[in-house]
Amino acid sequence: MPDDAPPVGDPHDDPESTGQEPATPPPSTEDPRITAANREAARYRRQVRERDAELVKLREATKTDTDRALDAARTEGRTAAEAEWSTKYRSALVKAEALQLLAGKVVAPKLVLPHLPLTEIDVGEDGKVDTAALQVAVDAVLAEFPFLADGGGKHVHHADQGAKKPAPTEQDPNALLRYALTGRPPHS
């Protein structure tokens, strides 16, 4: 360390603490020492990759049949589990997205679902459903079955709608006894 350099940890050697520019600019990438260090680092990275590949080859060459069978079983199990998960949760995800899209557009979303090609709708790696393709499928179903489309707020009248009797009010048990004894209806 040169004699005129401030000691390590001295608050004066931090340019931000003094508000001044550093005395020497940071080294540029054109500095031959940096270029040489980058080349050397790249050479070491290449050597590591080559040795890793060589290590994998040696491990494969020294594996027994049992080890190979075990690796194959692990790979097969992992593939089967991923496929099961994919079909199980993928279909639930697409169905949920379809129900959300159908809300407010159709009278009965559960009647439209069987007509949608849910297995053909793409789901991205990030779990996002292709809503444009789903919308096209919904439009095709509504073109085929226009009576399922919500008529803009018109409600379908079902057989169970109509005049309803008011709910019975609870009566005083004493009034019921008086009615039973005298035959006169209670005063309501």
Long-range contacts (C-beta under 8 A, 24 or more apart in sequence): 90-123, 91-118, 91-119, 93-123, 93-127, 93-129, 94-118, 94-119, 94-121, 94-123, 94-129, 94-134, 97-121, 97-129, 97-131, 97-134, 98-134, 98-138, 101-131, 101-134, 101-135, 101-138, 102-138, 104-150, 105-138, 105-142, 105-149, 105-150, 106-142, 106-148, 106-149, 106-150, 107-147, 107-148, 107-149, 107-150, 107-151, 107-156, 108-148, 111-148, 112-138, 112-141, 112-142, 112-145, 112-148, 115-141, 115-144, 115-145, 116-141
